Amino acid sequence: MQLFRTKSVEQTIAETGEEGRKLKRNLTWWDLSIMGVAVAVGAGIFSVGAQAAAFHAGPAVIISFLIAGIVCGAAVMCYAEFASMIPVAGSAYTFTYTTVGEIMAWVIGWDLILEMLMAGSVISKYWGVYLNDFMRLMGWNANTNIVVGSFHVDIAPIIIVAFFTVLLVFGTKIGARVDGAMTVLKIAIVFFVVIVGFFYVKASNFTPFIPPSEPASSVQSSAAVSGVMGQPLWQWATGMVPSIYGVPGILSGAALVFFAFIGFDVVATASEETKDPHKNVPLGIGVGMALIIVMYMLVAIVTTGMVSYKDLAKQDSPSLATAFELVGANWAAKIISFGIVLGLATVVMVLLLGLTRIVFAMSRDGLLPRGLSRTGKHGTPAGLQIGVGVVVALVAAFFDIGVLSDMVNIGTLSAFTLVAISIPIMRAKRPDLPRAFKIPGNPWVPILIGLANLWLMLNLTVLTWIRFIVWLIVGFAIYFGYSYRHARLGTGDLTDQLSAETDKAING
């Protein structure tokens, strides 16, 4: 079996011209930057940092954010090199298919479906939760939960998913404009909250900056990280007693806050819809990543400077709002709540776009049924977009999916690892291809980036790894049962299409 057969770059780009399966190029670098900020700045900016400070790193969570930001930033620069060279939908899946081979491309595509399906469902579910919380804070007598006997459903996720699904069906540019306006307002709220928070910062709260390591069980609300299933994989594998704070706490905190940076792989999926992608994709990714690192670092400084990490650790679910409440500024909760509602809405749109484009790319290659990749008169895969929206909305509305949020991290990190490792492989295989952007230090820098992502994966919990392995087993069953036999690369369809495209170019 030819499990590691690879597509050529020429075959990959030829696919983008297939009639009935073409996407419309109308996005700019600014659209991509805003898209990246939109997906990476959600509720996490108001909560993840506080949780990492309380239960992992203390004030040194600032270092955790810096580590996660550098690792993620370096990884997305690898994406930028590939996207400038192969501006095709599919992101890491497409890049891996041209370098490492089909079986690894399937694994990455399957991981990305997991990441974006879970993330889209979780975020739209939480959007409903925070919307109801905001309405409660404002004193409005409204609720989106419907209960009929034992039947319970939250209609808020259905509403937000339906809204953005309709926008995306009518065109990615329309969705990007609405998302961009909401994102600009969201950024303004973040900076307003940060500026106000600085007036409450006390230097004494940063001492000790790196708290001494201690058993996880010694902290009141950290029981979740002290059990075997909640322990980082590397600690379990080495027999280490579960601990928090110290250097291990900084590293496990980095693995946790990495969730805050996910989303730039989604930006790369929009390469095929970007004008002048060789220039605009790297620029858009770079500007967006810089904005996010600055915002998260500022929020981390304010959160840990306003109150002691020990006080945060006494709370069941610490957040930036908790910090304001502890200093007596309860009014800030309303502004933060509104910021979260806006933030989560923009995340939902980008994840719906990303999930659809991954399935679209895999379908166009024949690894999933080909009918899924048909585009309509607006230059979007309307049928697939609607189908994805229905699945995400139903999962979010009817299932308790909070326990699956860690799966988002491991899916993203596995994709980042393979994309980084693929950079030196592609440099060796196709040195002739023009690259508008190059990650420096090849091959050692990309290899180090891959290892850094792998290390963050090892800092995820044992339970997350078990679920991940089960997901992979299901994926392999589908690949060997359907995808391998129907892949266009294996049937020869891609070679025929490339020949047809070449003949068309020669004959004018």
Salt bridges, closest charged atoms under 4 A:
GLU10 OE2 - ARG430 NH2 2.85
GLU15 OE1 - LYS7 NZ 2.79
GLU15 OE2 - ARG488 NH1 3.57
GLU18 OE2 - ARG21 NH1 3.33
GLU18 OE2 - ARG370 NH2 2.52
GLU18 OE1 - ARG488 NH1 3.56
GLU19 OE1 - LYS22 NZ 3.79
ASP31 OD2 - LYS173 NZ 2.71
GLU81 OE2 - ARG427 NE 2.78
GLU81 OE2 - ARG435 NE 3.35
GLU102 OE2 - ARG5 NH2 2.82
ASP133 OD1 - ARG136 NH2 2.48
GLU272 OE1 - ARG364 NH2 2.89
GLU273 OE1 - ARG357 NE 2.83
ASP276 OD2 - LYS279 NZ 3.96
ASP365 OD1 - LYS7 NZ 2.94
ASP432 OD2 - ARG430 NH2 2.96
